[in-house]
Amino acid sequence: MKYLCLVYSNEHELHNSPDSPRDEECFAYAESVAESGRMLAAEALESVQTATTVRMRGGKLSIIDGPFAETKEQLAGFYLVEARDLNEAIQLAGHIPAARVGCVEVRPVRELQV
């Protein structure tokens, strides 16, 4: 089953905390999951300041610069993994280096029949 691991952190603390992961550590983690055959995709996101929020209401398009909500933690990136069950996905998420300074939301991917 596919699971999406959404990495959230406070953007200002992500790279400034003593526990902040370094790029090399993140690359090594992603490589180890890829070598295990469970990595489907992974990407880091640009700063939340580059976000654009789009809504369609009553046929009218609304565009807002920035994130959709004021929060202490922002979406920083994701890993799309293949895991046999939620427990395995949680174990994979727990080893994501950024989990030390933020959190990782684990969600099953709903397969659409199109």
C-alpha positions as CSV (number, residue, x, y, z in Angstrom):
1,M,0.0,0.0,0.0
2,K,1.2,3.5,-0.7
3,Y,1.6,6.0,2.2
4,L,2.4,9.7,1.9
5,C,4.6,11.0,4.7
6,L,4.1,14.8,4.9
7,V,7.0,16.5,6.7
8,Y,6.0,19.6,8.7
9,S,8.4,21.9,10.6
10,N,8.8,25.5,11.6
11,E,10.6,26.9,8.7
12,H,12.8,29.2,10.8
13,E,13.8,26.3,13.1
14,L,14.3,23.6,10.5
15,H,17.8,24.7,9.6
16,N,18.8,26.5,12.8
17,S,18.1,24.0,15.6
18,P,21.0,21.8,16.9
19,D,18.9,18.8,15.9
20,S,18.3,20.1,12.4
21,P,19.1,17.5,9.7
22,R,21.7,18.3,7.2
23,D,21.2,17.7,3.5
24,E,23.7,14.8,3.4
25,E,21.7,13.0,6.2
26,C,18.4,13.5,4.3
27,F,20.0,12.2,1.0
28,A,21.4,9.2,2.9
29,Y,18.0,8.4,4.4
30,A,16.2,8.7,1.0
31,E,18.9,6.5,-0.6
32,S,18.4,3.8,2.0
33,V,14.7,3.7,1.6
34,A,15.1,3.7,-2.2
35,E,17.5,0.8,-2.0
36,S,15.0,-1.1,0.1
37,G,12.5,-0.7,-2.8
38,R,10.0,1.2,-0.8
39,M,10.6,4.8,-2.1
40,L,8.2,5.9,-4.7
41,A,9.0,9.7,-4.6
42,A,10.4,12.3,-2.3
43,E,10.9,16.1,-2.6
44,A,11.7,19.0,-0.4
45,L,9.7,22.2,-1.0
46,E,10.8,25.8,-1.4
47,S,10.1,28.3,1.4
48,V,6.5,28.8,2.4
49,Q,6.9,32.3,1.2
50,T,6.8,31.0,-2.3
51,A,3.4,29.3,-1.8
52,T,0.3,30.4,-3.7
53,T,-3.1,29.3,-2.4
54,V,-5.9,28.7,-5.1
55,R,-9.6,28.4,-4.4
56,M,-12.6,28.2,-6.7
57,R,-15.8,29.5,-5.2
58,G,-19.0,30.0,-7.2
59,G,-17.1,29.8,-10.5
60,K,-14.6,32.5,-9.4
61,L,-10.9,31.9,-9.0
62,S,-9.3,33.3,-5.9
63,I,-5.5,33.4,-5.7
64,I,-3.7,34.3,-2.5
65,D,0.1,34.6,-2.1
66,G,1.4,32.5,0.8
67,P,0.2,29.5,2.7
68,F,-3.5,28.9,3.2
69,A,-3.4,29.2,7.0
70,E,-1.3,30.8,9.7
71,T,0.4,27.9,11.5
72,K,3.6,27.3,13.5
73,E,4.6,24.5,11.2
74,Q,4.6,24.5,7.5
75,L,4.7,21.7,4.9
76,A,8.4,21.3,4.1
77,G,8.4,18.2,1.9
78,F,7.1,14.7,1.4
79,Y,8.0,11.0,0.9
80,L,5.7,8.7,-1.0
81,V,6.6,5.2,0.1
82,E,5.3,1.7,-0.4
83,A,4.7,-0.2,2.9
84,R,3.0,-3.4,3.8
85,D,0.9,-1.7,6.5
86,L,0.5,1.5,8.6
87,N,3.0,0.2,11.2
88,E,5.8,-0.2,8.6
89,A,4.9,3.3,7.2
90,I,5.2,4.8,10.7
91,Q,8.6,3.1,11.2
92,L,9.8,4.7,7.9
93,A,8.4,8.1,8.9
94,G,10.0,7.9,12.3
95,H,13.4,7.8,10.7
96,I,12.9,10.8,8.5
97,P,15.6,13.2,9.8
98,A,13.3,16.2,9.9
99,A,11.0,14.4,12.3
100,R,13.5,15.5,15.0
101,V,12.6,19.2,14.6
102,G,9.1,18.9,13.3
103,C,6.5,16.2,12.7
104,V,5.6,13.7,9.9
105,E,1.9,13.1,9.1
106,V,1.4,9.6,7.6
107,R,-1.6,9.1,5.3
108,P,-2.6,6.1,3.2
109,V,-3.0,7.0,-0.4
110,R,-6.5,6.3,-1.7
111,E,-6.4,4.5,-5.1
112,L,-8.8,6.1,-7.5
113,Q,-10.5,4.0,-10.2
114,V,-10.4,6.2,-13.2
